Amino acid sequence: DDLPEVACDFVKARGARFNEGVVFKEYVELVRYPGRGDFTTNEWRLWFMHQNLVEITANSFQEVEQVEPLPEEVLQQVKEMAKQIQSPYFTIDLAETDSGAWIILEA
């Protein structure tokens, strides 16, 4: 019930630093793996240029050897989706949920 008021307060507090729009995301429980000093999520950023995948990087706090790799079938699905994004340069962030499914966090 307080969400509209909180969003307006946020925009007001940002003042001239507010760029445009407010994004609300559903909270999704992500799997946790041992990381650098604490537990971390299994997240991957895919970098695209002209709809072509140019790089895949892991969450900067995760130990790549201790997490599940990005499944090939998920990677292929996201590459197909990326063909629909009409931007010369963009990223897509993926994460493993606590149920083992993979989701797009943001694009």
DOTI-883163 format. One record per residue: chain; x, y, z of N, C-alpha, C, CB in turn. Coordinates in Angstrom, 2 decimals. Glycine has a CB too. Example, Ala and Ser with C-alpha at 12.3 -4.5 7.8 and 13.67 -1.06 7.14 Angstrom:
// residues 2
[atom A,[13.19,-5.69,7.80],[12.30,-4.50,7.80],[13.20,-3.30,7.80],[11.31,-4.47,9.05]]
[atom A,[12.85,-2.25,7.08],[13.67,-1.06,7.14],[12.90,0.03,7.87],[14.08,-0.60,5.72]]
This chain:
// residues 107
[atom A,[0.80,-1.20,0.00],[0.00,0.00,0.00],[0.84,1.26,0.00],[-0.91,0.00,1.18]]
[atom A,[2.04,1.19,0.55],[2.91,2.36,0.64],[3.78,2.57,-0.60],[3.79,2.25,1.85]]
[atom A,[3.74,1.64,-1.53],[4.65,1.70,-2.68],[4.57,3.00,-3.47],[4.37,0.56,-3.59]]
[atom A,[3.39,3.49,-3.84],[3.35,4.75,-4.59],[4.00,5.91,-3.82],[1.91,5.11,-4.93]]
[atom A,[3.74,5.97,-2.54],[4.32,7.04,-1.72],[5.83,6.90,-1.62],[3.69,7.03,-0.31]]
[atom A,[6.31,5.69,-1.43],[7.76,5.45,-1.35],[8.43,5.81,-2.67],[8.05,3.98,-0.98]]
[atom A,[7.82,5.44,-3.79],[8.39,5.76,-5.10],[8.46,7.27,-5.30],[7.56,5.11,-6.22]]
[atom A,[7.41,7.98,-4.93],[7.42,9.45,-5.07],[8.47,10.08,-4.17],[6.03,10.03,-4.74]]
[atom A,[8.61,9.56,-2.95],[9.65,10.07,-2.04],[11.04,9.83,-2.63],[9.53,9.40,-0.66]]
[atom A,[11.23,8.69,-3.24],[12.52,8.38,-3.86],[12.85,9.37,-4.98],[12.51,6.94,-4.41]]
[atom A,[11.89,9.60,-5.86],[12.10,10.53,-6.98],[12.38,11.94,-6.43],[10.85,10.56,-7.92]]
[atom A,[11.64,12.35,-5.43],[11.84,13.67,-4.83],[13.23,13.78,-4.20],[10.75,13.96,-3.77]]
[atom A,[13.65,12.75,-3.50],[14.96,12.76,-2.84],[16.11,12.82,-3.86],[15.12,11.52,-1.96]]
[atom A,[15.94,12.19,-5.00],[16.98,12.21,-6.04],[17.09,13.58,-6.69],[16.69,11.14,-7.11]]
[atom A,[16.00,14.32,-6.73],[16.01,15.67,-7.28],[16.54,15.70,-8.69],[16.83,16.58,-6.40]]
[atom A,[17.48,16.61,-8.94],[18.05,16.79,-10.28],[18.87,15.58,-10.71],[18.93,18.04,-10.31]]
[atom A,[19.26,14.72,-9.77],[20.04,13.52,-10.11],[19.18,12.40,-10.65],[20.81,13.04,-8.89]]
[atom A,[17.87,12.55,-10.54],[16.96,11.53,-11.07],[16.97,11.59,-12.58],[15.51,11.73,-10.52]]
[atom A,[17.25,10.47,-13.23],[17.35,10.44,-14.69],[15.97,10.24,-15.30],[18.30,9.32,-15.15]]
[atom A,[15.48,9.02,-15.33],[14.12,8.78,-15.80],[13.66,7.39,-15.41],[14.03,8.94,-17.32]]
[atom A,[12.43,7.30,-14.99],[11.80,6.03,-14.69],[12.25,5.37,-13.40],[12.05,5.10,-15.79]]
[atom A,[11.38,4.54,-12.89],[11.65,3.72,-11.71],[11.35,2.29,-12.11],[10.78,4.18,-10.46]]
[atom A,[12.23,1.37,-11.78],[12.07,-0.04,-12.13],[11.80,-0.83,-10.85],[13.32,-0.58,-12.88]]
[atom A,[10.77,-1.64,-10.87],[10.46,-2.52,-9.76],[10.70,-3.95,-10.23],[8.99,-2.32,-9.26]]
[atom A,[11.40,-4.71,-9.41],[11.69,-6.10,-9.76],[11.11,-7.03,-8.71],[13.21,-6.32,-9.90]]
[atom A,[10.66,-8.16,-9.19],[10.20,-9.20,-8.27],[11.41,-9.81,-7.57],[9.38,-10.30,-9.03]]
[atom A,[11.30,-10.03,-6.26],[12.38,-10.67,-5.54],[12.35,-12.16,-5.85],[12.26,-10.42,-4.01]]
[atom A,[13.49,-12.70,-6.23],[13.62,-14.12,-6.52],[14.80,-14.64,-5.71],[13.82,-14.38,-8.06]]
[atom A,[14.58,-15.71,-4.98],[15.67,-16.29,-4.18],[16.66,-16.96,-5.12],[15.11,-17.32,-3.13]]
[atom A,[17.92,-16.58,-5.00],[18.98,-17.14,-5.84],[19.80,-18.13,-5.05],[19.87,-16.02,-6.40]]
[atom A,[20.38,-19.09,-5.75],[21.25,-20.06,-5.11],[22.49,-19.34,-4.59],[21.64,-21.21,-6.09]]
[atom A,[23.04,-19.83,-3.50],[24.23,-19.22,-2.90],[25.37,-20.24,-2.88],[23.93,-18.71,-1.46]]
[atom A,[26.53,-19.77,-3.29],[27.74,-20.59,-3.29],[28.81,-19.88,-2.47],[28.24,-20.87,-4.75]]
[atom A,[29.79,-20.63,-1.95],[30.89,-19.95,-1.26],[31.59,-19.00,-2.23],[31.90,-20.98,-0.68]]
[atom A,[31.90,-17.82,-1.75],[32.58,-16.82,-2.59],[33.78,-16.26,-1.88],[31.62,-15.69,-2.98]]
[atom A,[34.20,-15.12,-2.28],[35.36,-14.46,-1.67],[34.95,-13.87,-0.33],[35.93,-13.35,-2.60]]
[atom A,[35.13,-14.63,0.73],[34.85,-14.15,2.07],[33.41,-14.34,2.53],[35.19,-12.74,2.15]]
[atom A,[32.50,-14.64,1.65],[31.09,-14.79,2.01],[30.41,-15.62,0.92],[30.39,-13.40,2.19]]
[atom A,[29.15,-15.90,1.10],[28.40,-16.60,0.07],[27.97,-15.60,-1.00],[27.17,-17.34,0.68]]
[atom A,[27.92,-16.06,-2.23],[27.55,-15.19,-3.34],[26.61,-15.92,-4.28],[28.80,-14.69,-4.09]]
[atom A,[25.95,-15.16,-5.12],[25.03,-15.73,-6.09],[25.78,-16.14,-7.35],[23.91,-14.73,-6.42]]
[atom A,[25.15,-16.99,-8.14],[25.74,-17.46,-9.39],[25.14,-16.63,-10.53],[25.47,-18.99,-9.61]]
[atom A,[25.83,-15.54,-10.86],[25.35,-14.61,-11.87],[26.38,-14.46,-12.98],[25.03,-13.24,-11.25]]
[atom A,[25.87,-14.29,-14.19],[26.73,-14.12,-15.37],[26.24,-12.94,-16.19],[26.75,-15.42,-16.23]]
[atom A,[27.14,-12.14,-16.67],[26.79,-11.02,-17.57],[27.24,-11.38,-18.97],[27.45,-9.67,-17.10]]
[atom A,[26.30,-11.29,-19.91],[26.58,-11.54,-21.32],[26.65,-10.19,-22.03],[25.49,-12.46,-21.98]]
[atom A,[27.74,-9.95,-22.73],[27.99,-8.69,-23.42],[27.74,-8.90,-24.92],[29.44,-8.18,-23.16]]
[atom A,[26.92,-8.04,-25.51],[26.58,-8.16,-26.91],[26.95,-6.89,-27.67],[25.09,-8.45,-27.07]]
[atom A,[27.35,-7.06,-28.91],[27.58,-5.95,-29.83],[26.94,-6.34,-31.15],[29.12,-5.63,-29.99]]
[atom A,[25.99,-5.51,-31.60],[25.25,-5.77,-32.84],[24.65,-7.18,-32.82],[26.17,-5.60,-34.07]]
[atom A,[24.01,-7.52,-31.71],[23.32,-8.79,-31.48],[24.24,-10.01,-31.42],[22.31,-9.01,-32.56]]
[atom A,[25.55,-9.80,-31.42],[26.50,-10.91,-31.32],[27.13,-10.95,-29.93],[27.60,-10.78,-32.40]]
[atom A,[27.15,-12.11,-29.34],[27.77,-12.29,-28.04],[29.28,-12.11,-28.17],[27.44,-13.69,-27.45]]
[atom A,[29.84,-11.20,-27.37],[31.28,-10.95,-27.46],[32.03,-11.34,-26.20],[31.52,-9.49,-27.76]]
[atom A,[31.31,-11.49,-25.07],[32.00,-11.82,-23.81],[31.00,-12.35,-22.80],[32.75,-10.59,-23.24]]
[atom A,[31.46,-13.24,-21.94],[30.67,-13.72,-20.81],[31.55,-13.57,-19.58],[30.20,-15.22,-21.00]]
[atom A,[31.04,-12.85,-18.57],[31.82,-12.66,-17.35],[30.99,-13.08,-16.14],[32.27,-11.18,-17.20]]
[atom A,[31.67,-13.62,-15.16],[31.02,-14.07,-13.93],[30.85,-12.90,-12.98],[31.83,-15.20,-13.26]]
[atom A,[29.91,-13.05,-12.05],[29.77,-12.12,-10.94],[31.16,-11.92,-10.33],[28.74,-12.65,-9.86]]
[atom A,[31.53,-10.70,-10.08],[32.90,-10.42,-9.65],[33.26,-11.01,-8.30],[33.12,-8.94,-9.61]]
[atom A,[32.28,-11.43,-7.51],[32.58,-12.01,-6.20],[32.52,-13.53,-6.18],[31.63,-11.46,-5.19]]
[atom A,[32.13,-14.14,-7.28],[31.99,-15.59,-7.25],[33.27,-16.29,-7.70],[30.83,-16.03,-8.12]]
[atom A,[33.49,-17.44,-7.11],[34.60,-18.30,-7.50],[34.07,-19.21,-8.60],[35.18,-19.12,-6.28]]
[atom A,[34.49,-18.99,-9.83],[33.94,-19.69,-10.99],[34.05,-21.20,-10.84],[34.65,-19.25,-12.26]]
[atom A,[35.09,-21.67,-10.19],[35.28,-23.12,-10.04],[34.27,-23.75,-9.09],[36.69,-23.41,-9.54]]
[atom A,[33.59,-22.94,-8.26],[32.69,-23.48,-7.24],[31.21,-23.36,-7.59],[32.94,-22.79,-5.94]]
[atom A,[30.89,-22.79,-8.74],[29.49,-22.60,-9.12],[29.15,-23.44,-10.34],[29.19,-21.12,-9.39]]
[atom A,[27.86,-23.61,-10.56],[27.41,-24.30,-11.76],[27.69,-23.41,-12.96],[25.89,-24.67,-11.67]]
[atom A,[28.21,-23.98,-14.03],[28.43,-23.17,-15.23],[27.09,-22.80,-15.88],[29.32,-23.92,-16.25]]
[atom A,[27.11,-21.78,-16.68],[25.94,-21.39,-17.43],[25.60,-22.51,-18.42],[26.16,-20.02,-18.17]]
[atom A,[24.42,-23.11,-18.32],[24.09,-24.22,-19.23],[24.06,-23.78,-20.69],[22.73,-24.82,-18.84]]
[atom A,[24.55,-24.62,-21.55],[24.62,-24.31,-22.99],[23.25,-24.00,-23.57],[25.26,-25.47,-23.75]]
[atom A,[22.21,-24.75,-23.15],[20.88,-24.51,-23.71],[20.34,-23.13,-23.29],[19.91,-25.61,-23.25]]
[atom A,[20.67,-22.68,-22.08],[20.27,-21.34,-21.63],[21.01,-20.30,-22.46],[20.55,-21.14,-20.11]]
[atom A,[22.28,-20.51,-22.65],[23.09,-19.58,-23.44],[22.53,-19.45,-24.86],[24.55,-20.06,-23.49]]
[atom A,[22.17,-20.56,-25.47],[21.62,-20.53,-26.83],[20.28,-19.79,-26.88],[21.45,-21.96,-27.37]]
[atom A,[19.43,-20.01,-25.88],[18.14,-19.32,-25.83],[18.34,-17.81,-25.71],[17.29,-19.83,-24.65]]
[atom A,[19.25,-17.39,-24.88],[19.49,-15.96,-24.68],[20.10,-15.34,-25.93],[20.42,-15.73,-23.46]]
[atom A,[20.98,-16.07,-26.60],[21.54,-15.55,-27.86],[20.45,-15.34,-28.91],[22.63,-16.51,-28.41]]
[atom A,[19.47,-16.23,-28.94],[18.35,-16.07,-29.87],[17.51,-14.84,-29.49],[17.47,-17.34,-29.88]]
[atom A,[17.25,-14.68,-28.20],[16.48,-13.52,-27.73],[17.21,-12.22,-28.06],[16.23,-13.62,-26.22]]
[atom A,[18.52,-12.23,-27.94],[19.32,-11.03,-28.16],[19.18,-10.50,-29.58],[20.79,-11.31,-27.86]]
[atom A,[18.85,-11.37,-30.51],[18.68,-10.94,-31.90],[17.52,-9.96,-32.04],[18.46,-12.15,-32.81]]
[atom A,[16.62,-9.93,-31.05],[15.45,-9.06,-31.11],[15.72,-7.68,-30.51],[14.29,-9.70,-30.39]]
[atom A,[16.85,-7.50,-29.86],[17.16,-6.23,-29.20],[17.86,-5.32,-30.21],[18.05,-6.44,-27.94]]
[atom A,[17.21,-4.23,-30.51],[17.72,-3.31,-31.52],[18.57,-2.22,-30.89],[16.56,-2.68,-32.31]]
[atom A,[19.72,-2.62,-30.40],[20.67,-1.69,-29.80],[22.06,-2.17,-30.21],[20.52,-1.61,-28.23]]
[atom A,[22.97,-1.26,-30.52],[24.28,-1.70,-30.96],[25.11,-2.35,-29.85],[25.04,-0.53,-31.52]]
[atom A,[24.80,-2.02,-28.60],[25.59,-2.55,-27.50],[24.66,-2.74,-26.30],[26.79,-1.60,-27.15]]
[atom A,[24.68,-3.92,-25.67],[23.86,-4.16,-24.48],[24.40,-5.36,-23.71],[22.39,-4.39,-24.88]]
[atom A,[23.92,-5.49,-22.48],[24.27,-6.64,-21.65],[22.98,-7.32,-21.20],[25.14,-6.21,-20.43]]
[atom A,[23.10,-8.60,-20.89],[22.02,-9.37,-20.31],[22.60,-10.10,-19.11],[21.37,-10.37,-21.34]]
[atom A,[21.99,-9.91,-17.95],[22.45,-10.56,-16.73],[21.57,-11.76,-16.42],[22.44,-9.56,-15.55]]
[atom A,[22.20,-12.90,-16.18],[21.51,-14.15,-15.86],[21.89,-14.60,-14.46],[21.85,-15.25,-16.89]]
[atom A,[20.98,-15.33,-13.80],[21.28,-15.85,-12.47],[20.60,-17.20,-12.28],[20.82,-14.87,-11.38]]
[atom A,[21.21,-18.01,-11.45],[20.67,-19.33,-11.10],[19.80,-19.18,-9.85],[21.83,-20.37,-10.85]]
[atom A,[18.55,-19.63,-9.93],[17.66,-19.55,-8.77],[17.94,-20.70,-7.81],[16.17,-19.57,-9.21]]
[atom A,[17.38,-20.60,-6.60],[17.61,-21.66,-5.62],[16.95,-22.97,-6.03],[17.10,-21.23,-4.26]]
[atom A,[16.05,-22.92,-7.04],[15.42,-24.16,-7.53],[16.24,-24.78,-8.68],[13.97,-23.87,-8.00]]
[atom A,[17.31,-24.08,-9.11],[18.14,-24.59,-10.19],[17.78,-24.03,-11.56],[18.05,-26.07,-10.23]]
[atom A,[16.69,-23.27,-11.63],[16.30,-22.64,-12.90],[17.18,-21.41,-13.14],[14.79,-22.24,-12.90]]
[atom A,[17.24,-20.98,-14.39],[18.00,-19.77,-14.75],[17.02,-18.69,-15.18],[19.03,-20.07,-15.88]]
[atom A,[17.28,-17.45,-14.73],[16.41,-16.32,-15.08],[17.26,-15.16,-15.59],[15.56,-15.88,-13.85]]
[atom A,[16.61,-14.30,-16.35],[17.23,-13.04,-16.75],[16.92,-12.02,-15.65],[16.71,-12.54,-18.17]]
[atom A,[17.98,-11.49,-15.04],[17.79,-10.47,-14.02],[17.47,-9.13,-14.64],[19.03,-10.36,-13.16]]
[atom A,[18.22,-8.80,-15.69],[17.96,-7.55,-16.41],[18.66,-7.58,-17.74],[18.41,-6.33,-15.58]]
[atom A,[18.17,-6.75,-18.64],[18.76,-6.64,-19.98],[18.73,-5.19,-20.39],[18.01,-7.52,-21.02]]
